[in-house]
Amino acid sequence: MLVTIEQTRTYTPLENFLDSLADKELTCYASDLLQQHGCESMVELSQAIKRATEVCTSMHLPLRENFKPVYRSRNGEVVQDWRLSPMAYMLMVLNADARNDLVARTQLEMVRRFLRQ
């Protein structure tokens, strides 16, 4: 017999408050990039999210303030998505497949804006 024991975590009021503050800044959904045809599949989208979280981790940026896994209904099916801060969304786009026209144009536009500063 296989038994799985999950630890339940209780949140303090302070943790709930901090989560609420972070949630306020998570204004984008990762799946928006799928709808804009910037990614071809959930697998590709997940890889871009993974690379974006690696950028934040290496720069010591709090993931809690930029990424939150959520579950949404799509075509009658429950799928994983992510709520993202605008910065996390742009990092995801920058880390998506550059062979995609939307991704390539976005990357080029960001470089042009940076160089004009």
C-alpha positions as CSV (number, residue, x, y, z in Angstrom):
1,M,0.0,0.0,0.0
2,L,1.4,3.4,-1.0
3,V,0.5,6.3,1.2
4,T,1.3,9.9,0.4
5,I,1.4,12.3,3.3
6,E,1.1,16.0,2.3
7,Q,2.0,18.7,4.7
8,T,-0.6,21.3,5.0
9,R,0.7,24.8,5.4
10,T,-1.2,27.3,7.4
11,Y,-0.7,30.9,6.3
12,T,-0.4,33.7,8.8
13,P,-2.3,36.9,8.4
14,L,1.0,38.6,7.4
15,E,1.6,36.0,4.7
16,N,-2.0,36.4,3.4
17,F,-1.5,40.2,3.3
18,L,1.8,39.8,1.4
19,D,0.2,37.4,-1.1
20,S,-2.6,39.9,-1.6
21,L,-0.1,42.7,-2.3
22,A,1.8,40.6,-4.7
23,D,-1.4,39.4,-6.5
24,K,-2.3,43.0,-7.2
25,E,0.7,43.4,-9.5
26,L,0.0,40.1,-11.4
27,T,-1.9,41.6,-14.2
28,C,-1.0,39.3,-17.1
29,Y,-1.7,35.7,-18.0
30,A,1.0,33.6,-19.6
31,S,-1.7,32.1,-21.9
32,D,-2.2,35.5,-23.5
33,L,1.0,34.7,-25.4
34,L,-0.7,31.6,-26.8
35,Q,-3.7,33.6,-27.9
36,Q,-1.4,36.1,-29.6
37,H,0.3,33.1,-31.3
38,G,3.7,33.9,-29.7
39,C,3.9,30.3,-28.5
40,E,2.7,27.3,-30.3
41,S,1.9,25.0,-27.3
42,M,1.7,24.8,-23.6
43,V,5.0,23.0,-23.6
44,E,6.7,25.9,-25.3
45,L,5.0,28.3,-23.0
46,S,6.1,26.4,-20.0
47,Q,9.7,26.5,-21.2
48,A,9.6,30.2,-21.6
49,I,8.1,30.6,-18.1
50,K,10.9,28.3,-16.7
51,R,13.6,30.5,-18.4
52,A,11.9,33.7,-17.1
53,T,11.8,32.3,-13.6
54,E,15.5,31.4,-13.9
55,V,16.3,35.0,-14.8
56,C,14.5,36.3,-11.7
57,T,16.1,33.7,-9.5
58,S,19.6,34.5,-10.7
59,M,18.9,38.2,-10.2
60,H,17.4,37.5,-6.7
61,L,14.0,38.9,-7.6
62,P,11.1,37.4,-5.6
63,L,9.2,34.9,-7.6
64,R,6.1,35.4,-5.4
65,E,5.8,39.0,-6.7
66,N,6.2,38.0,-10.4
67,F,4.8,34.5,-11.0
68,K,1.8,32.7,-9.6
69,P,0.6,29.3,-11.0
70,V,-3.2,29.2,-11.5
71,Y,-5.7,26.9,-13.1
72,R,-8.2,28.1,-15.7
73,S,-10.8,26.5,-17.9
74,R,-10.0,26.3,-21.6
75,N,-12.3,24.6,-24.1
76,G,-14.1,22.7,-21.2
77,E,-10.8,21.5,-19.8
78,V,-8.9,22.7,-16.7
79,V,-5.3,23.8,-17.6
80,Q,-2.4,25.3,-15.8
81,D,-1.7,29.0,-16.5
82,W,0.3,31.6,-14.7
83,R,-0.5,35.1,-13.5
84,L,2.5,37.3,-14.2
85,S,3.7,40.8,-13.4
86,P,4.3,42.9,-16.6
87,M,8.0,42.4,-16.1
88,A,7.6,38.6,-15.9
89,Y,5.4,38.7,-19.0
90,M,8.1,40.5,-20.9
91,L,10.8,38.1,-19.6
92,M,8.6,35.3,-20.8
93,V,8.3,36.8,-24.3
94,L,12.1,37.4,-24.4
95,N,12.6,33.8,-23.5
96,A,10.2,32.3,-26.0
97,D,11.2,30.8,-29.3
98,A,12.8,33.7,-31.4
99,R,11.8,31.9,-34.6
100,N,8.2,33.1,-33.9
101,D,7.5,36.3,-35.7
102,L,5.7,38.0,-32.7
103,V,8.6,37.0,-30.3
104,A,11.3,38.2,-32.7
105,R,9.5,41.5,-33.4
106,T,9.1,42.1,-29.6
107,Q,12.8,41.3,-29.0
108,L,13.9,43.7,-31.7
109,E,11.6,46.5,-30.5
110,M,13.0,46.1,-26.9
111,V,16.6,46.3,-28.2
112,R,15.7,49.4,-30.3
113,R,14.1,51.1,-27.3
114,F,17.1,50.3,-25.1
115,L,19.5,51.7,-27.7
116,R,17.5,55.0,-28.0
117,Q,17.9,55.7,-24.3
